[in-house]
Amino acid sequence: MTTPLLEAENLTVQYETANGMLTAVSDASFTINTSEYFGLVGESGCGKSTITKAALGGLDDNGRITAGKIRYKGEEIQDYTEKEFNEKLRWKEISWIPQGSMNSLDPLQRISEQAAMIARVHTDLSKDEAVERLREMFDIVGLPKERVTDYPHQFSGGMQQRAVIALALFLRPSLLIADEPTTALDVIMQDQVFKYLNEIKQDGEIGMLLITHDISLVFESCDRMSVMHAGQISETGTVETIYEEPHHPYTILLKEAFPDLRYPDRELGIIEGNPPQNMGEVDYCTFVDRCPWAVPECQEQAPSLEPVGGDEDHPVSCFRREEVLEEYRAENETVAQTGGDQ
Amino acid sequence: MTENAGPVLETQNLEKYFDQSTSIIDTLLRRENEKVQAVDGVSIALDSNESQGVIGESGCGKTTLLKTLMGLYQPTNGKILFKGNDTAEFGRKDWKEFRRNVQIIFQDPFDSLDPKLTIRETLEEPLKIHNISNVDERIVDILEQVELNPPEKYLDRFPRQMSGGELQRVSIARALILEPEVILADEPVSMLDVSTQASILNLLSELVDELDVSMFYISHDLSTVSYVCDRINVMYLGRIVESAPTSELLEDPQHPYSQALIDAVPIPDPKYNRGYTTLEGDVQNPVGIGDGCRFRDRCPDRMDVCEQTPKFIDVESDDDRKVACHLYYDHPQHTETAHTDEEQQEPEVSAQ
């Protein structure tokens, strides 16, 4: 088996707060393969951004990885120092498109200057080489090449977002982490950005970790995905598997809650309650209070990610993973027959 | 005010222009800056018990439209009619009556509730202002209606003790407690998570059906609007470019912009091959943009005639729909620009 590009193994991340240790990510495991687009979906506060920060050594001062491992191309990186992250990984191996990219460009520097600085810190490219590469990237993301010397304010929001993508790509990293890359954009602009991300994918040279709350973006643009709820990974699989055979109660309900433009008359599913705040060790399923299929066991210990139906590529963290989907379908049979057919 | 059987709330050719900031040099040279044409000739009519959506991208003027409807901005031109009465002629008493009957739900529940008032106080305030009795009873009723059960549990809470979904329910309760005739909702679910969003959307659409209330629902997100609204108006740069019943708009959009907007919405199905947008560029700034179709610079079907402002005409074969696009009518050497809906003519090309 080939080495995965990025691998998280039983990862736990905690933040130190005035009320004790807050567990943002609990026992999370997933792998991203080379040149694969991988989506991580969950509600706000579920720990998805924390995972990306942990992978880049960018956790806030009060946060740290308290257990588990992160491997990049087989090498453990969870104990890397700031210097190691800078020399080995950031920008040239793993680059990051942050949430709200408009605010992540330096307003006082031309884009080309920013690129030159990144290249100087992380590689031994000359300034001209760096700018030339940025020009190529501008072309790929659909911006006019000659505008590399513009200042950020000369671009519109969507163009700034694409400029950030160009910066994230120009050192040819193997992994692109995109944290809600289009949340601040309008739908047409969002579509333009994903059009370019999809074109870049065709070259097969880069993998992406896409963090979003929008499950339809993941379904459209990713190969595999994980669903997260309050720090725990609920389910992982190919997008087709998750779409057709979701086995975790949260995945099932999340899918039903999502509006689909094709069926405006369909009743939207509702997930009761709110995700909990996890303090200290998480020894329960974090979805238990919202789950219609919960059993006492769910309160007593945390379910681990186990293959469902013997499929190693489809792990689900639910004690009742083999029966919930069937129960759900039986309950909703009448609905499905009368129009919710998908 | 007099009663009348027509639309509850109606705008006729409504315009709202803003001045740009003028520097001292401009003032000295008596230079007039061009106006920002935020809302530019909008005519819509909301019938009782109807819910209409206005969708468009950020900057298209939808929030300005809402604020002008609410009376927070003075219209530059055009009329707002509430039950057939022109709001420009309203006196103090009429305005008070208007504000009781037209309520608003804001986008961000964290920002639009007073952090120092308990939920009871928040809901009490409008009742006091309008001298309505049986306050406690009404508050409990309305909390039950927005499904905050049991109401007693929430009455003495402060906004900081509640989640976003619960707060948005309080906002809805605050809007409904005066039993208004019209609700104006400005992106009420865009700050919420998907699981909460679904419950708020369901609640809104139930309440609109149950209670005697009409709603204008403003959003950039077509997929949520379509769950709540009977009719959708598509807005682009200050103008309504298309207006149609929800299902008809989604199935068969006429205006090239509506088509692009609908095509760009992601579909939660990995097998559905939607294809990406072919539209390039960005929305213009609505500053001094003069005449002509607002969408022409980005439009795949652009023609010479698009330099003229298209009429907002009925769609052939369906008088329930309107579209402002030159593709849909003949142009016998006419030059005038108009927003009026004159008699319909044959469409010369059918789009796609």
Interface residues (C-beta under 8 A of the other chain):
Chain A: E43 S44 G142 S156 G158 M159 D186 V187 I188 M189 Q190 D191 Q192 F194 K195 N198 H213 D214 I215 S216 L217 F219 E220 V239 E240 Y243 L253 L254 K255 A257 F258 P259 D260 L261 R262 P264 D265 E267 L268 G269 I270 I271 N274 Q342
Chain B: E57 S58 S163 G165 D193 V194 S195 T196 Q197 A198 S199 L201 N202 H220 D221 L222 S223 T224 S226 Y227 T246 S247 L250 A260 L261 I262 D263 A264 V265 P266 I267 P268 D269 P270 K271 Y272 R274 Y276 T277 L279 E280 D282 V283
